[in-house]
Amino acid sequence: MKVLKIIAVTVLGVLLASLGQAQDVAARKAIKRNKQAQANAETQAKRIAQAFPDFDHTPNIVYKKVGDRSLQLDILTPKGLKSDAAPVLVYIHGGGWGGGDRYRMTRADVSGVFNRCGKAGIICASIEYRLTSEKSSAFDSAVDCKDALRFLVKTAKQYRIDSARIGIIGGSAGGNLSLVTALGNPKDFPGDPSLAGNDPSSLRCEVAYYPATDFTDAALARRYVEGPRANIMFGGPAEKKADVIRLLSPVCLIQKDSTPVYCFHGDKDTVLPVENARRLFAKGKAVGADIQYTEVKNGTHGFGGGSTPSVDEIVAKAAEFVIERLKR
C-alpha cells in the first residue's frame, strides 16, 4: 500500500512538473507573440506616418467580430479638418483574396490618391477582411467589406464622416471586392446583425485598379473556377456555386443607376488579363452606366514603371475622379 502511495505521489509530481513546464513554454510563446505584434504595430505606424504626414491616424478600430476574431480598420483624418461631416474614401486591399493587408494603402497608386484627397478635406480609411481559407470564401470577404461601410455609417458622427459621401478604391482582388461592394445589392450580402440597417444610401464613386470582373466566364476565370481553388474562392465547386459566382462578378452587377466607376488596367497584365476591364467597360456602356476606363499601355499587374500613363498620372486621374464626386 505504501509503495502504491509513493508511486502515486511520484507520478503526480511528474505530471505537475510537466504541466508547469508546459505552462512556462506557453507563457513564453505568448510573450514572444505579443512582443512581435507590438513591433509590427510600431513598424506599421512608422510606415503610415511617413506615407501620410498630413493625416491624423486612428488605428485598429474594430468594426465587427466573427467568432473570436476582431476585424479592424484604420482611419486617416486630414490634420486641421474643420468639417464635422467630411466625405470618406475607403481602400480595400488586394492579395489574391487570400493574402495582403490593409497597410497596402501605403502603395504609391493608393497613397498618392489618399494624399490628394486629404488636401481636399476627404477622410480616408483602410479595412481588413476575412481572407479565403477552408473557413471563409471570397463571398465572406465581400460581406466584410459591406459591413465595414455599415460600420462607418453607424459611427459616422463619432469619426466626423458624411455618410452620404462615401467612395471606394481597390486593386486586384481589392479591385474586385471594391466593385462588388459598390455595385452589389446590400440585401445579397447580409452580415453582422448589429450593423444591419446601416447601408449607405448610395456610394458616390469607385476606383478599380486591375480587377477581376467576370467569374462566370470559365475561359477568363479558369484559374479560379477549376479544381480545388474554386472550393476556397466560392465555398464549393463552381457548378454548385453559380449564385455566389454571379454575386462576385461585377460584369453581372453593373446597371444604369450603379455607382460611378473608373477602371484602370494594364494591357500586359498576366495575372488578371486586361479583358476583365474591357468587358466591364463594355457592359457598363451597354447598360448606360456612369463608367470610365483607362487602358494602361505596357502596364503589368500593378502597372509597373514603364507604363503609359505613368503611376503618377494614374493617381492624378483617379484622385480627380474621386474628389469631383465626393466634394459635390
N, C-alpha and C positions, 0 to 999 in steps of 0.2 A: 504493500500500500504506500509506504514511504517512497519507494522507488518511483511509483507512478506519479506521486505528487511532485517529486523532484523533476521528473521528465516533463510534466505539465508546466511547471514553473519555468523550466528552461525553454520549452517551446514558446510559451507566452512571451518570454523575454526576447527571444529571437524575432518573433512577429512584431513586437513593439519597436524593436530596434530597426527592423526593416521598414516599418511604417514611418518611423521618424526620418529615416534616410530618404524615403520616397517623398515625404512632405518637404524636406530640405531641398531636394532636387527640383520639385515643382515650384517652390518659392523662388529659387534662384532663376529658374526659367521665366517666371512671371516678372521678376525684377529686370531681367535682360530684355524681355519684350517691351516692358514699359519704358526702359531707357531708349530702346531703338525707336519706339513710337514717338517719344519726345524729341529725339534727334531728328527724325524725319519731319516732324511738325516744324521744328526750328528751321530746317533746311528749306521747306516749302514756304515758310513765312518770309525768309530772305529773298527767295526767288520772286515771290509776289510783290514784295516791297520794291525790288529792282525793276520789275516789269511794269508796275503801276504806281509810280511815285506820286501821282496826283489824286489818288484814291485813299479813303479810309477803308481798311479791310476788316470785315466781320467774318471770322472763320467758323467752320464746324457747327453750323446751325442744323439741328436735327429736324427734318421735315416729315418723317414718318418712321415707323418701326415695323419690321417684318420678322416675326418670331423674336429672337434675341438680338437681332441686328438693327442698328440705327443707320438710316440713310441720311446723308448730310449735304448741305450746300453752303457755298461761300457767297457773301455779298460785298461788292465794291461800291462805295458811295463817294461820288466826287467831293473832294475837300472843299469846304465852304459852300456846299449846296444850300441854297436858301429855300427852295420849294419844300413844302410838306407832302407833296404828292407828285413825284417825278416819274417819268417813264422808266422802264427797265428792259434791258436786253439780256436774255438768258442763253448761256452756252451749254450745249450738250456734246460731250467729248466723243471721240472715235476710239478705235482699238479693236475692230473686228467683232463687236458685240461681246467679246469675251475678255477684253483687256482694256488698258488705258485708265485714266482717272481724271477728275475734274481740274487738276492742276495743269492739264494741257492747254488751259486758257492762256498760258504764257507763250504758246506758239506765235510766231510772227504774224500769221494770217488771221489770228484771233485777237491777240493783244493790241495789234495795230487798230483794229476796229473798236475795241474797248476804249483805248486811249482817246480816239477821236470822239467817241460817244460821250466820254466823261467830260471833255471840254464843252460839249453841247448840253451838259446838265442831265445826262442819262445815267441812271444807276445800272450796274452790270452784275450778273450773278453767274455762277458755275455750279452745276449739280453733279452728283453721282447717282448711279442707278445700279440695280442688280445686273451682274454680268451673266452671260449664258453659261450654264453648267448643268449637271444632272438634276439640279433642284430648281432652276429657273431658265426660262426661254427668252427670246428676243421680244416676245409679246409682254412678258413681265417687265422687261426694260422699258417698253413703251408706256405701260401702266404707271411705272415710277415717274417717268417724265411728265405725264399728265398730272400726277399727284404733286410733283414739285411746283407746278404752276398753280394748282389749287391751294397749296400752302401759301404761296406768295400773295394770292388774292385774299385768303383768310387773314393773313397777318400784314396786309398792305399798310395799314396805319402805323403799325409798330416800326416798319422798315422804310417808311416815307415813300411808298410806291403808289403810283396811279394805276390801279388795276385795269383801267380801260385803255392803257397804252403799254402793251407788252409785245416784245418782239423776240424772235428765237434765231440762233445761229448754231450750226454744227457742221462737222466734216466727217466724211467717210461713213462709218456706222452711225456716228453722231449726225451726219447729214441726213441719213435715212430716218433716224429717230426724230430729228427736228422737223422733218417734213411730215412724218406720221403724227407728231404732236400737233402741228399746225393745221393739218388737213383732215385728220381723223375725227369722227363724231365722238365726243366725250362719253356718250352713252355706251359706246362699244368698248370702252376701256375703264370699267368701274374699278376703283381702287380702295384706298383706306376709307372705311365708313366715317371716320372722324373728319375727313376732308370733303365729304360729299356735299354737293350744293354750292361749291365754290369755284366752279369752272369759270374762266374768263368769259365775259360776254362776247368777246371777239379778240382776235390777235391782229396786230397791225402789220406785221411783216415777218418774213422768214428768209434767211440766207442759208443755202446749202452748198457746201464745197464737196465735189466729187462723191456724190451719194449713190447708194443702191436704190433703184426706184421700182423694179418690177420683178418680184419673185414668182409671178405666175407664168413667166416665160422660162421653161426649163433650159432652153439653149443659152439664154443670157445669164441665168442664175444657177447654172449646173452645179457649181462647187458648193452651193448651199442647200439645194433641194434633193441631191442624190446622196445615198449612203448614210452613214452614222451622223454626219454633220446636220442633217435635217432634224434628227431627234433632239439635238442640242438647240438648234435655232428655233424650231417651231413646237417642240414638246411632243414630237411623234413623227412618223413617216409622212412625207409630203402628201401622199394620196389620201391620208386621213386628216390632214390639217389644212384643207383648202380655204376654210373660213379664216383661219389665222394668217395664212399666206396672203390672202387678199387684203386684210387689215394692215399688213406690214408693207404693202406695195403702194407707194404714193401715186403711181400712174392710175390705180383704181380708185383713188380717193379724191383727186382734184376735180373741182366743179367750178362753175361760173362765178359763184359767190365765195370761193375759197380765199383764205389769207393770201395776200400778195407774196409772190415768191421771186427770188433772184437766185439762179443757179450758176455755179462756175465749175467747169470740168476740163481737165487736160486731155487733149486728143491722143496722147501717148500713154495714157493710164492703162497699165496691165493688171492692176488689182481689181478695180471696178471699171470696166470699159466705158468709154465716153458715150456709147449707145444708151446708157442709163439716162444721162441728162438729155440727150437728143430726144429720146422717147417721151420723157416727162414734158419737155417744152412743146413737142408736137401735140400731145394730148391736151395740155393746158390751152394752147391756141385753138384747138378744135372745139373745146367747150366754152371758150370765151373768158377764160380765167385771166387774172392780172399776173402775168409771168414774164420774167426777163431771163435771158441766158447769154452768158459769155463763154465761148469755147476758147480755151487757153492753148495756143499753138505751142507745140513741143512741151506741153505740160504733162508731167507724170503724176502719180498719186501723191498729192502734197504740192503739186505744181513744179517744184524744182527751180534752180537758179537761172536756167536759160529760157524760161517761158515768156510768151508774149500774149497778154500783158504780163508785166512783172508782178511779183507778190505785192510790192508797194502800190502798184496801180490797181490791183485787185482789191486791196484793203481800202483804197480811196473810193472805188466804185461801191463796194459793199457798205461802207460807212455812210456814204451819201444817201444810198437807198434806205438805210435804217433811220438815219436822222430825219430825213424828209418825212417819213411816215410816223415816227414816234413823237415828233415835235409839233405836229399839227394841233 
